[in-house]
């Protein structure tokens, strides 16, 4: 196939594919996929093709980190929704996921949260690989971080990703920190230091944001500097529809770009980095999954992997505990400049609660009908209760054989009683902090939920619960029968195929998931290079 002449100045390919065969094909240019593609392309002698279903990240709503909310529901969002759920009183919450080069890192709130020590140590135990332990991944973090905050030997300062504290945050954020400290949750200068190794803390989040609120996305950091290399091609608007197999080996992929079908071969490996919804979808469409479920849809089975699409996990965010401002205050930076990590039970090994400040009135479609919610982003602020370690599990299943049909997503929210109990505690904690003397100068009135009995509080939680936008865990790594990939991210029973994205997490990390997905991408590239003897 001839090399196309229709490329941008940044070598983002906009039509056709220049080669019939690449050494490596990376499906998905999100957080993990961007890292894998760049690290493989750092080896001059190998060729890499990156396929991204979305468009360019060079648009203002992406590059300006303060405008991240405008991407939700736009063409840069896959627009997924969960199935209606009894545990949410029939509601079907939205599940936003980035559909743009850089994926979630191009449309999220730019929060850099490493994850807790117990998260990664549990991954190492489940996989039998100490390379996934907290001590090991901390070395990866130090390698990639360009931390500008308080000096700490646990943080990296020479890496490509500029990580900083918010500039001139809204005054209510500091007041919330003082109020949380009064409840026994210490205010800290770095939420990725002691709170990620002990149990609790509050303060300003780490942000992947540069001067002038410029988003530090993974695409901008990893891919943009590599565009123009002769061994890396990036095709946008390219939706992968099926993996091509010869026996038990993946040999390439089929995809559609701008209405045209393409087939490209991989001489070495295909790496699937499509996220926790589209990764299991592609695997199942290709015959990898629960064979009984696939047979019922008429999909020829290849390998029986009953764990594909199971184990869905997401942090729950409640929308939310709202206070009207005494004096209106416009959002600043990422409009989420304060966070808490806390335990609902002191016996827990790590934090299970992660409330966050949203510098606007954040209500669900159900709670907005019940309460007098102020209009305008500067009219009110929300301390949104959040669940860091959900016990509930959901699933992703195929709706049929159409590769362009959205899958059926059972988010599983609030199915486990312990999740409800934790969120009851979290709502009361947020109300205690929001109604404190320290925060009183910024409060005209509490908008919702106000004092509630237990039954009313549970109804409020079911009406307010939604996604933190951290969908993960649907192709988990491990050694049991429900595992999909091994510790090296190779799909069980298949050669030439790995998965590298948030779907491989056995359990979701504590905190926003962008940073752990960078670690997954870095680890995947290291494992591939070691396995192939390159780099």
Secondary structure, DSSP 8 states (H G I E B T S, - for coil): ----S-B-TT-EE-SS-S-SEEEEEEE--SHHHHHHHHHHHTSTTS-EEEE-SSB-S-SHHHHBGGGGGGGTTSTTB--EE---BGGGTTB--EE--B-BTTTHHHHS--B-----HHHHHHHHHHHT-GGGSHHHHHHHHHHHEEE-SS--TTS-SSSSEEEEE-SS--HHHHHHHHHHHHTT--B-S-TTSGGGTSS-EEE--EE-EEGGGEE--HIIIIIGGGTT-TTEEEESSEEEEEEEEETTEEEEEEEEETTEEEEEEEEEEEEE--HHHHHHHHHHHTTEE-HHHHHHTT---SEE-TTTT-SBB--EEES-EEEE-SS-----TTS---EEEB-SSTTSSS--B--EEESS----TTHHHHS----STTSEEEEE-EESS----BEEE-SSS-TTS--EEE--TT-SHHHHHHHHHHHHHHHHHHTSTTTGGG-SEEEE--S--HHHHHHHHHHHEEE-S--B-TT-BSSSTT--B-TT-BBTT-BSEEE-SGGG-SS--SS-SHHHHHHHHHHHHHHHHHHHT--
